[in-house]
Amino acid sequence: WSPGVKWDVAPGSVTHLTEFFGPVLGVMRFTRLSEAIELVNATGYGLTSGLESLDEREQAEWRAGIRAGNLYINRPTTGAIVLRQPFGGMGKSCFGPGMKAGGPNYVAQFMRFTPRAVRPSETPVSNPQLRNLQEHLEAVEISAPREEVTRLLVAIRSYDRWAREEFSREHDHFRLLGQDNFRRYLPFREVRVRVHPADSFFEIFARVCAAQAVGCRVLVSSPPDADLPAVRTLDDFTDSWAGSIEFLEESDAQLEAAVRGGWTERLRFAAPERIPVALRVTAAEMQVHLADTPVLGEGRVEMLWYVREQSLSLDYHRYGNLGSRSGERRAEPR
């Protein structure tokens, strides 16, 4: 509008002004990049975010700190392409488990998997906490069905393998000339593993192992006075994990309060019928996903419940100049 013209804007009329004058742009000032990252994260939303900077130190700080599903550096923040930039947000910009549309994991949330018997891998377990637990399970006689212990030992190797090959790495399926497109995983800071009296030995141990394999701190939440032998054994066998695991006694009401208070990001149950209705209602209101699919020993599937996916697209060329990366083997342009 013209300078000097007075406008009386009634509540609710901003949409009408937008129709006349185009989109409304919000601008916030900051003095340091860390402050800008805090401002963005404080909104609670996190669909896409972009950064224009040639300073690799700033790029690294921003990549590590920003909470959004799709990140873009030195390029537009729209036009996500299937598999190249799988799409989906975080926080209030996410619904359900958060598996990205257009990525290799999206269909998994609509499938039902049936475990099958597999031959144990001979590859040594590299994760020290999982290796320590494995040694205890192999050396100590415990009051648990032998077939469940054997199944768990196979699962530990699977979790360790997929943590190395899939969940701890960045993946660029295209390697385009002048552009990186990484798909990566961010583990939840803490995951509550909710124990139910009907849970089996395998279901209790496997969830804890899968969460630990991807780097989550594990809160093992049990009903008061449950006194489950598998939980006592797990507590004994994970002494060396120190602060990466904690055992809590919580009633259903206390667990519901923890969800309502924002004290947990992800809950993992062993079966849907073991979740109280009131907790489901609270979790839906607070947008906290309750993972309740059957617990699997196949790490490529089970470990999806303990991580968020994030896409990062970076234009590293400058007007066609590849700079120090000109010698890399990349896909030829078409």
C-alpha positions in Angstrom: 0.0 0.0 0.0 1.0 3.6 -0.4 3.2 5.3 2.3 1.2 7.6 4.5 -2.1 5.8 4.0 -3.7 4.7 7.3 -5.2 1.3 7.5 -7.6 0.1 10.2 -7.1 -3.7 10.3 -10.0 -5.5 12.0 -9.3 -8.8 13.7 -9.5 -11.7 11.2 -9.0 -9.5 8.2 -5.4 -10.4 7.5 -6.4 -13.0 5.1 -8.2 -10.4 3.0 -5.2 -8.2 3.0 -3.1 -11.1 1.8 -5.5 -11.5 -1.1 -4.8 -7.9 -2.1 -1.2 -7.5 -1.3 0.3 -11.1 -1.5 1.9 -13.3 1.2 2.9 -11.8 4.6 6.6 -12.1 5.4 7.7 -12.4 9.0 11.2 -11.3 9.8 13.1 -11.9 13.1 16.5 -10.4 14.0 19.4 -12.3 15.5 23.1 -11.7 16.2 24.4 -15.2 16.2 23.5 -18.3 14.2 22.9 -20.2 17.5 20.3 -17.7 18.4 18.6 -18.0 15.1 18.5 -21.8 15.5 16.9 -21.4 18.9 14.2 -19.0 17.5 13.3 -21.5 14.7 13.2 -24.5 17.1 11.1 -22.5 19.6 8.2 -22.4 17.2 7.5 -26.1 17.7 7.1 -26.6 14.0 9.6 -28.2 11.8 8.7 -29.0 8.2 11.4 -27.4 6.1 14.2 -25.0 6.9 16.9 -23.4 4.8 20.3 -21.8 5.2 22.3 -19.6 2.8 25.9 -19.7 3.8 29.3 -20.6 2.3 30.9 -21.0 5.7 31.2 -24.8 6.3 31.4 -24.1 10.1 28.0 -22.4 10.0 26.6 -25.2 7.8 27.8 -27.8 10.3 26.3 -25.9 13.3 23.0 -25.4 11.6 22.8 -29.1 10.4 23.4 -30.3 14.0 21.0 -27.9 15.7 18.0 -27.3 13.5 14.9 -29.4 14.1 13.1 -29.9 10.8 12.4 -32.7 8.5 13.7 -31.3 5.3 16.9 -29.1 5.3 18.2 -27.1 2.4 21.5 -25.3 2.1 22.2 -22.8 -0.6 19.1 -23.8 -2.6 15.3 -23.3 -2.7 13.3 -24.9 0.1 10.5 -26.3 -2.2 10.2 -29.0 -4.8 11.1 -32.1 -2.9 11.7 -35.1 -5.2 10.8 -38.7 -4.4 13.7 -40.5 -2.8 16.1 -37.6 -3.5 14.5 -35.6 -0.7 11.9 -37.8 1.1 9.3 -35.4 2.6 8.0 -35.1 6.2 8.5 -32.9 9.2 9.2 -32.9 12.9 7.4 -31.7 16.0 4.0 -30.1 15.2 4.8 -30.7 11.5 4.7 -34.5 12.0 1.9 -36.9 12.6 2.3 -40.6 13.5 5.6 -42.4 13.5 7.2 -39.8 11.2 8.4 -42.1 8.3 9.0 -39.9 5.3 6.8 -39.9 2.2 8.9 -40.7 -0.9 11.5 -42.6 1.1 12.3 -46.3 1.5 10.7 -46.6 4.9 7.3 -45.1 4.3 5.4 -48.2 3.4 6.7 -50.1 6.4 4.2 -48.3 8.7 1.3 -49.8 6.8 2.6 -53.3 6.7 2.4 -56.3 9.2 5.6 -58.3 9.5 5.9 -61.9 10.5 9.2 -63.0 12.1 11.0 -66.0 10.6 13.8 -68.1 11.8 17.2 -67.0 10.7 20.7 -68.4 11.2 22.8 -66.3 13.6 25.4 -64.0 12.1 29.0 -64.7 13.0 30.0 -61.1 12.8 31.1 -59.8 16.3 28.9 -57.2 17.9 30.6 -53.8 17.8 28.4 -51.9 20.3 30.0 -52.3 23.7 26.8 -52.2 25.7 25.1 -54.8 23.5 28.2 -57.0 23.5 28.3 -56.9 27.3 24.7 -57.9 27.4 25.3 -60.7 24.9 28.1 -62.1 27.0 25.9 -62.2 30.1 23.1 -64.0 28.2 25.6 -66.6 26.9 27.4 -67.1 30.2 24.6 -67.0 32.8 21.8 -69.4 33.3 18.5 -67.5 33.6 14.9 -68.4 34.1 13.7 -67.7 30.6 12.7 -70.0 27.7 15.8 -71.0 25.9 14.2 -70.3 22.5 13.5 -66.7 23.5 17.1 -66.2 24.7 18.4 -67.6 21.3 16.0 -65.3 19.4 17.3 -62.3 21.4 20.9 -63.2 20.7 20.1 -63.2 17.0 18.2 -59.9 17.3 21.2 -58.2 19.0 23.4 -59.1 16.1 20.7 -57.8 13.7 20.3 -54.5 15.6 24.1 -54.0 15.7 24.4 -54.7 12.0 21.7 -52.3 10.9 22.9 -49.6 13.3 26.2 -49.7 11.4 24.9 -50.1 7.9 21.7 -48.0 7.9 20.9 -45.9 11.0 24.2 -44.4 11.8 25.1 -43.3 8.3 24.0 -40.7 5.8 22.7 -42.1 2.5 22.9 -40.3 -0.9 21.2 -42.6 -3.5 21.8 -40.3 -6.5 25.2 -38.5 -6.0 24.2 -35.8 -8.3 26.9 -33.5 -9.8 26.9 -30.3 -7.7 24.3 -31.4 -5.2 24.3 -33.6 -2.1 21.0 -35.3 -1.1 21.4 -37.1 2.2 18.9 -39.2 4.0 19.8 -39.7 7.7 18.3 -40.7 11.0 18.2 -38.8 14.3 17.6 -41.0 17.4 15.1 -39.9 20.0 16.9 -38.5 23.0 14.8 -40.8 25.3 12.5 -43.7 24.6 10.1 -45.1 27.2 9.8 -48.9 26.9 6.5 -49.7 28.7 6.5 -53.1 30.3 3.3 -55.0 30.7 2.8 -58.2 32.8 1.9 -60.1 29.5 5.2 -59.1 27.9 7.6 -61.9 27.1 11.3 -62.1 27.9 12.2 -61.4 24.3 9.7 -58.4 24.0 11.2 -56.7 27.1 14.9 -57.2 26.2 14.6 -56.6 22.4 13.0 -53.2 22.7 15.7 -52.0 25.0 18.4 -53.4 22.8 17.0 -51.8 19.6 16.7 -48.4 21.3 20.3 -48.6 22.7 21.6 -49.7 19.3 20.5 -46.5 17.6 21.7 -44.3 20.5 18.6 -43.6 22.6 18.6 -43.3 26.3 16.1 -46.0 27.5 13.6 -45.6 30.3 12.1 -48.9 31.2 8.7 -48.1 32.7 7.0 -50.9 34.7 3.7 -50.9 36.7 4.2 -50.6 40.4 4.7 -53.9 42.3 4.9 -55.8 39.0 8.1 -57.6 40.1 8.8 -59.1 36.7 11.8 -61.5 36.6 12.8 -60.4 33.1 13.0 -56.7 34.3 15.1 -57.7 37.3 17.5 -59.7 35.0 17.7 -56.8 32.6 18.5 -54.4 35.5 21.3 -56.8 36.6 22.7 -57.3 33.1 22.8 -53.7 32.2 24.8 -52.3 35.1 27.6 -51.3 32.7 25.2 -49.2 30.6 25.3 -46.6 33.4 23.1 -43.5 32.7 22.0 -44.7 29.2 19.3 -46.8 30.9 16.9 -46.1 33.8 14.3 -48.2 35.5 11.0 -46.5 36.6 7.9 -47.7 38.4 4.9 -45.8 37.0 1.2 -46.4 37.2 -0.9 -45.8 34.1 -2.0 -42.5 35.5 1.6 -41.4 36.1 2.6 -42.5 32.6 -0.3 -40.5 31.2 0.9 -37.5 33.2 4.4 -37.9 31.8 3.0 -37.8 28.2 0.8 -34.8 29.0 3.7 -33.0 30.6 5.9 -33.5 27.5 8.4 -35.6 29.4 8.6 -38.3 26.7 8.9 -38.2 22.9 8.2 -41.9 22.0 6.7 -44.8 23.8 7.3 -48.4 22.7 4.7 -51.0 23.7 4.8 -54.7 22.7 1.2 -55.0 21.6 -1.8 -52.7 21.0 -4.1 -54.4 23.4 -1.7 -53.5 26.3 -2.3 -49.8 26.0 -4.9 -48.2 28.2 -7.6 -46.2 26.3 -7.0 -43.1 28.4 -3.3 -43.1 27.4 -4.2 -43.3 23.8 -6.4 -40.3 24.1 -3.7 -38.3 25.9 -1.0 -39.3 23.4 -3.3 -38.2 20.5 -3.9 -34.8 22.1 -0.2 -34.3 22.8 0.9 -35.7 19.4 3.1 -38.4 20.9 3.2 -41.6 18.9 2.7 -44.9 20.7 4.5 -47.6 18.8 2.6 -50.8 19.4 3.5 -53.2 16.5 4.8 -56.6 17.4 8.5 -56.5 18.5 10.8 -57.8 15.8 14.3 -59.2 15.9 14.9 -57.8 12.4 16.8 -54.5 13.0 16.0 -52.9 9.7 12.3 -52.8 10.7 12.3 -52.7 14.5 14.7 -49.8 14.8 12.5 -47.5 12.7 10.4 -46.9 15.9 13.3 -45.3 17.7 14.5 -42.7 15.2 13.3 -39.7 13.1 14.2 -39.4 9.5 15.7 -36.2 8.1 16.5 -35.1 4.5 19.3 -32.7 3.7 19.8 -31.2 0.3 23.0 -29.1 -0.4 24.1 -27.3 -3.5 27.8 -27.4 -3.2 28.6 -25.8 -6.6 28.8 -22.1 -7.2 27.4 -21.2 -10.6 28.6 -24.5 -12.0 32.0 -24.3 -10.4 32.6 -27.5 -8.3 35.6 -26.1 -6.5 37.6 -28.6 -4.3 35.0 -31.3 -5.1 35.5 -31.4 -8.8 37.5 -34.6 -8.7 34.6 -36.7 -7.0 33.0 -39.4 -9.0 29.4 -38.3 -9.4 26.4 -39.1 -11.6 26.7 -37.5 -15.0 24.2 -34.7 -15.7 21.5 -35.5 -18.2 
